[in-house]
Structure formats: C-alpha cells, structure tokens
C-alpha cells in the first residue's frame, strides 16, 4: 500500500514536470520578459499566475471530461495544440508585420521619418483636425505590448490533460491518494513553469547590446513563430 501511495505522488509529479518543461509554457514568456524589459519581480508574478492558471484550467477541464466522457479527451488535446500553436504563430506574424511597417515601437517620428527631438511630440493640423502623432504611435505600441503579454501568458496557462489517467488510477487507492495526486501535480507544475521562466529571463538579461533592444520585435516574432509551429504540428 505504501508503494502505491508513493507512486500516486511520483507519477503526477513526473507528469507535471514533463509537460511544464515544454517550450510553449515558458519560452515565449521569458523572451517577452527580456524584450519588453520586465522586472524580475514582474516575471516572477506573471509566471506564478500562469502556473496557477495552468493547473486550475487543467483540473477544471479534466473534471468536465470525466463528467462528459473520456472519449472527448483526444479530440480536445488535438485541437488545443492547433489553437495554442496557431495563436502563437499569428502573434509572431503580427510582430513581424508591425516591425516591417515600422510600427513595432512607440517612438515619435517627424514627417520625414526622423526621430522627434525635444519632448518628442509633434502635432499635424489637417483642415482643422489636429492629429497627435505621438499618441498614435503610443497607442500602437500599447497594442503590441498587450499582445506580447496575453498570448504567451495564455500559452503558458493552457491546460494539460495528461494528469487524467494518473488521477483516475490513484482514485482507486482512495481519497488521500487522489488528493495527493492533485497536490503533487500542482506544486511541481507551478514550480517548473516559474523556475524555467525566471531562468530564461535571467539568461536573456545576460545578453546585452543595442541590437537586442533594436531588434526586440523581430526576436519576439521569431520565437513565437518557431514555438507556435512546433506546438501546432504536435512536435512539442
């Protein structure tokens, strides 16, 4: 019996770790943290929230599948990879297009394509309508930054259904074993996502140079495109 309880803890811990190390759960968030210059405290907070959301969604979706029927599990898992991967690829393409069009930043520009001077603020008068160029650029920059946060966070928080068979097997040993399974899965999953995201961000901050900040959107686009394609193809 003790062996059974030990396995009921080791198995979900292994499942949680094995799934959380997948690059879609931490690489995009680490890259965004570096390119958008998030503080380490903010990275810790966001990765912890992503880990908690990941566990909560996994358990809720797992409970729903048990209630509806396990035959839907494979369908959901297959479509989930396509959805998450597709969103990452789409966001990467948006970053790429914004960079090509020159709108992937929030600097002010004058009418001749140069950078603004002084307070960086310029105003155009079009037939009585005043257009604030800096406001337009800042609005575009905020949109990009919002997408940069939402999509990687959503990918990290996307649920994992591999815990279902482990939980069902542990349920045969009783309530204590089943509860221990969920606790072990939750702790290891959250710890892995937070730990790898923090390590990725720290490693990114060791890379210094003007080219990183200048090419932040291109770097972000490349990472999102690569990870998204691998996820959508079912490779990771």
N, C-alpha and C positions, 0 to 999 in steps of 0.2 A: 504493500500500500504506500509506503514511504517513497518507493521508486516511482510509483505512479504520480504522486504529488510533485516530486522533483521534475519529472518530465512535463507535467502540466505547467510548470513555471519556465523551464528551459525552452520548450518549444515555442511559446508565444514571444519570448524574448528574442529568439533567433529569427522568427518571422518578422517581428517589428524592426529589428536591425537590418535584416536582409532587404526589406522594402524601403526603409528610410534612407539607405545609402544610395539608392538610385538617383542619378544626377538631377532629374526633374524636381526633386524635393528640396534641393539646397543650392545647386549651382546657379540657377538664374537669380535667386535672391542674393547670393554672395556677390555676383557680378554687378547687379543693380546697386547694391550697397556701396561697392567701390566706385562705380562710375558716377553715382549721384552723391557721393561723399557723405554717406550716412555715418553718424557717430556710432561707436561700438555699442553704446548703451541702447541706441535705437535698433541696431541689428539684433541685439540680444532680445529686446522686447518683441520685435516683429517675428523673429524665428520661433520664439516661445509661443506666440499667438498662433502661428502657422502650425506648430506641432500639436497644440491643443485642439485646434480646428480639425486637423487631420484625424486625430483619434476620435473626436466627437462624431464627425461625419462617418467614419468607418464603423463605429458601433451602432449608430442610428440606422445606417443603410443595411448593415448586417442584420439587425433586428427586423427591419422591414422585409428583407429577403426571406428570413426564416418564417415570418408570418405569411408571406405570399406564396413562397415555394422556391426551393433551392435551384430549380431548373432555370431561373432567371439570372443566376449569378454569372454564368459565362457570357451572356448577352450584355449585361451591364459592364462587366470588366472590359470586353472588347470595345464597346462604344466609348467607354471612359477614356481609353488610350487615344482614340481618334479625336475626341473632343479636347482633351488637355493638350495633346500634341498639336492639333490644329490651331488652338488659341495661341500657343507659344510661337508657332510659325507665323501666324497672322500678325502678332505684335512685333515680331522681328522684322517683317516686311514693312510695317508702318514706320519703325525706327529708320529703316534703310531709306525709304522714300522721303521721310522728313529730312534726313541728312542730305540727300541728293538735292532736294529743293531748297536747302539752306534754312530750314525752319526748325531744326532739331536743337535750337538753343534759344536763350531768352535775351540775347544782346539787342541793343538798339542799333539800327543802321540808317545812314542817310540815304538820299535819293540816288546816290552814285555807287551804292554798295559798300561804302566805307563804314567803319565803326564810328559811332557817335562820340563826341567829346564833351567835356564839362560834365553835366549831370546825365548825359546820355539820353536826353529827352528831346524829341522832335515832334512838331505838330504840322500837319498839312491842312490847308483850307481848300476844300473842293466845293466851290459855289455856295459858300455859307455853311457847309457841313465841315466841322472840324474833326480830323482823324488823328487820333493819338497813336503814332506808330509804335511807341514803346509798349503801350497797353496791348496792342495786337500781338506783338512778339511774346510778351509775358504770358498772355492767355494761351498761345500755342505751346509755350514751354511748360506751363502748368498741366496742360492736357497730356503731354508726353510723359511728364513725371508721374502723373496719376496712373497712366497705363503701365509705366515701368514698375509701379508698386503692385497694382491689382492683379495682373496676370501671373507674375512669378509667385505671389502670395497664394493665389488660387491653385496654382500647380502644386505648391508645397502642401497645401491643405487638402488636396484631392484624396478621397477615401481609399482604403486598402481592404480588400475582401479576403485576402489570404488567411486572415485570422479565423474565418468562419469554421473550417474543418477542425482546427485546433480547439476552438471553443466548444464545438459540439462533442468532440471526443472527451474533453475534460468534464463536460456536464455529466457524463456517465459516472464520474467519481464523486459527484456531489456538489453542493453549493459552494463549499470552500474552494475546491479545485477550480470550478468555473470562475469564481470571483478572482482568484489568484491569477488565472489566465489573463483576464482583462487588465488587472493592475500591472502585471509584468509587461504586457504588450504596450500599455500606455506609457509607462515610465521609460522603457527602452526607446520607443519611437520618438517621444518628445526630446529625450536626451540626445539621440543621434542627430535629429534634424537641427537642434540648437547648436550642438557641438560642431558639426560639419559646416554649417552656415557661418559660424563665428571663425572657424579656422580658414575657410575660404576667403572671408572678408579680410582677416588679418594678413593672409598671404597676398591678397590684392593690394593692400596698403604698403606692402614692402616694395612694390613696383612703383617707381617714381619717374616722372618725366612729363614734359609738356604734351608729348604725343598721346599720353593716356587720356588726359582731360580733353584734348582737342578731338580725339577720335572716340570719345566715350559712347556716342550713339552707334558708331559702326561696330565697336566691340560688343555692345549690348545686342545689336541686331544679329551679329554672327553667332553669339552664344545661344540666343533664343531660337534661331533658325536650325542650328545643329541639334540642340537638345529636343526641340519640338519635332523635328523629322524622325529622330531615333525613337521617341515615345510613340508617335503616330504609327510608325512601322512595326511597333511591338518589339523592338530590339532591346529597349531598356524599360 
